[in-house]
């Protein structure tokens, strides 16, 4: 069963409102931390596993130059390190340092405590259901984005083949 247009429109409004509120809360809670909100986001993704900067940029939805500036700032803070990719000398791998892991844990613990404070009037069941629905929404959006990207790549390849052929 497809979602009705009015429901989808309301969901879009709610998602944008949630993004705005989360951004405001994140900014107010990052005061006093040397890593701002954007750097904290990059730190979190780097913390998932060592990977190429280009892959991180794609996952974060930012350009390579923007990510490069963020990584340079995190390097200056001693939170990440770069090293040449042994499989491709032109690429770099980015990973957390020990200080970066400690900072990421500190940031995550702070966020958890803050959210717990904000959700004092929620039941455990409400929180679990919300987490489940948000996870389902995120996965649907990721799948759609992958399909759209794959379709764009396929269409671009077909156009090139038509042009060349």
C-alpha positions, 0 to 999 in steps of 0.5 A: 500500500502506497503512502498518500500524498497528504501523509507524505507531505506531512512526513516531509514537514515533520522531517524538516522540523526534526532536522531543524530542532536537532541542528539547534540542539546540537549547536547549543550542546556543542558550545565549549567543545573544540569540535563543532557540529560538522566536525563531530559528524565527520568524527562519528563517520571516521569512527565507524572504520578506517576508510578513504576520504572519498568514501567518507565524503560520499557517505556524508553527502559533502564534496571532497574539498569540504571533507578535506578541510574538516579532516585537516581541522580534526588532524590539527586537533589530534583526533584523526590521522591520514595515511596512504592507501596501500591499494592506491597511492593516490588515495588516503585512508582516514582513521581516528587516533586514540584521542579521537576515539576518546573524544568521540566517546565523550561526545556520544555520552554527552548526546545520550545524556542530553537526549535522556534529559529531553525525553524524561516524559517518554516511556521506554516503549515510546523511545524504542518504537521511535528508534525502530520507525526512524531506522526503517525510514533511514533505511528506506531513504538509503535504499532509494538513494542507492537506487537513484544513484545506480539509475543515474550511473546507468543512464549516464553510461547508456548515454555515453555508449550511445554517443560513442557507438 
